[in-house]
Structures are given as structure tokens and as C-alpha cells.
Amino acid sequence: MALVFMDLDGTLLDGGIIVKGVTQAIAKLKANKHLPVIATGRIPLFLYNYPETLGIDTIVAANGNFITHRGQIIREKYVPKEIADCLLELSDQYGFDIVVEKRDSYAAYRKNTGLVDGFADTYNIIRPEIDTILEKRDDILAFVIFDDESVELIKNKIPELEFSRSNRFGYDVNLKHSLKADGVKFLAEYLAYPQTEVYAIGDGYNDIGMLKSVYNSIAMGNAFDEVKAVAKYVTTSVSDNGVQNALKHFQLI
């Protein structure tokens, strides 16, 4: 029996729409006693009804910081308030755009450029409203920032944070050791799967660590070159049955 982690955007979804044939492939995967898992940078708020439609009830969300298995929360990891305050103070000081991601809410602390809304449009999620108050800062799962120079600045000032690109212009900001790879490792150990039975499929920059961490790594044909470079196998693109072909290649369906 295999544990199969699958990214959402660009893997199971194409332009925010579930790829034709993927739901049926997942049903076959489950019929063969394998466990499909969504592994995404999205917070729970932006999972919408994808898990239910896909028939997947184990989810690694917020880049590994929020994990559920069959309806039960098994991992929650939030950014400490003092670190969140420090990051938002740096945004005040240097003026870089930043989005705050919680479990069930999402707001732009600052958006002076079009990058914040462009990022939201890329993933077909709601454009965030501006909220400079953020009265409760003790349940933040992650941040998104949009400036290369700011990333280098923050790395030096807040070493507790880690940055991974989700696309060409956005960085997911999480606590160190709190990325997809760590969530995948946590779940595999929690469910006691041997390493040789763990698979991961992805296409984005934030999938690189996950693919490096598993025994059976698969990059989508539409993946960035840097993602393909770390995968053991490259399947076809998301628009050309990429997930189905990968599962067939490894004889999982």
C-alpha cells in the first residue's frame, strides 16, 4: 500500500478546475488500497470543496502546518506572535507587500502594488482585503510576501523564518522546518508508512523540498525546470493526464 502526496495547483487543478479524469484515477488508487493525500500551500479556507469532490480526506495544508486525516486535525503549527509582530513591523518599516494567512481567514496587511491581487488571481482565490489591525496574531499559519530584496532582508533579521517560492513572484513564509517536506515526513511517520511506499507529485517551487524528501518523486510535465531536476520521474503535463500517467507508470492504478 502506498501513500501518495499530490499538489493541488498545476497538478490536480488546472486554472482552478479539477483536471478531467483525476477524480476517477483517485477512486482507482483508493480501490487498490493506496492512500491519496492533498499536499498544498493553500490554507484550509482555500481548499473549497476540492477534497470532497476528489474523494480525498487526508490533507497537508498551509505547506505542512495544518494536517488533517479523515476529519481529525493531527497537526497545527502557528507562527508565534512575537515573530509575526516583528515581520509586520518590518513591512511597516520597509513598505513591502505582505499577506497574512490564518486557518479560516486571509488578509493583506499591505498591498501597494498589483502583485498581491495578481498572486490571488493566479490561484483563483479571493483577492484579499486590506486589514492593518489583525487584532489576533496568535493563530497565523503563514505569510506571503512579494519582494526579493525584502526576503533577503528578513532572512537576516528573522532567522526563525523560511521562504519558498510558490511561483515566479510570490514567497510562502513559514517557520523553519515547517514546509511541505516536514508535513509529508510527519504524516508518513504518523501513519507508519515505509519510505519506499511514499510518493509525491508536484509542479511548483514549494514542491521541491517535498520531492527531495520522498523515495518516489514525480514532477509534472508543466513543472518548473528546477522542480523537474530533483524528481526521479517526470510525467506529462497537467493538461495531458499527468497525474493519471504517473500513477500508471508506478503501477498504482
KADA-V30220 format. One record per pair of residues at least 6 apart in sequence whose C-alpha atoms are under 6 Angstrom apart, sorted by the first residue. I is the first residue (numbers start at 1). GAP is how many residues later the second one is. If there is no record, write none. Layout:
i;gap
I;GAP
I;GAP
This chain:
i;gap
1;32
1;33
2;32
2;195
2;196
3;32
3;195
4;32
4;33
4;195
4;196
5;32
5;33
5;34
5;195
6;32
6;33
6;194
6;195
7;31
7;32
7;33
7;195
8;32
11;227
12;6
12;7
13;6
16;108
23;31
28;225
29;224
37;21
37;22
38;21
38;22
39;21
40;21
40;23
41;20
41;21
41;22
42;19
42;20
43;18
43;19
43;60
44;59
45;59
57;13
58;10
58;11
58;12
59;8
59;9
60;7
61;6
63;116
63;117
64;115
64;116
64;119
65;11
65;12
66;9
66;10
67;6
67;7
67;8
68;6
78;61
78;62
78;63
79;61
81;56
81;57
97;13
97;14
97;48
98;10
98;11
98;12
98;46
98;47
99;8
99;9
99;10
99;44
99;45
100;6
100;7
100;43
101;39
101;40
101;41
101;42
102;38
102;39
107;21
107;22
107;23
107;24
108;20
108;21
108;22
108;23
109;21
109;22
109;23
117;10
120;7
142;31
142;32
143;30
144;27
144;28
144;29
145;25
145;26
146;23
146;24
160;15
160;16
161;13
161;14
161;15
162;11
162;12
162;13
162;14
163;8
163;9
163;10
164;7
164;8
164;42
165;6
165;40
165;41
166;38
166;39
166;40
180;30
181;28
181;29
181;32
195;20
196;19
199;17
199;18
200;17
200;18
201;17
201;18
202;17
202;18
203;16
203;17
203;20
208;19
211;6
217;14
217;15
218;13
218;15
218;16
219;9
219;12
219;15
220;14
220;15
220;16
220;17
221;14
221;15
221;16
222;15
235;7
235;11
236;6
247;6
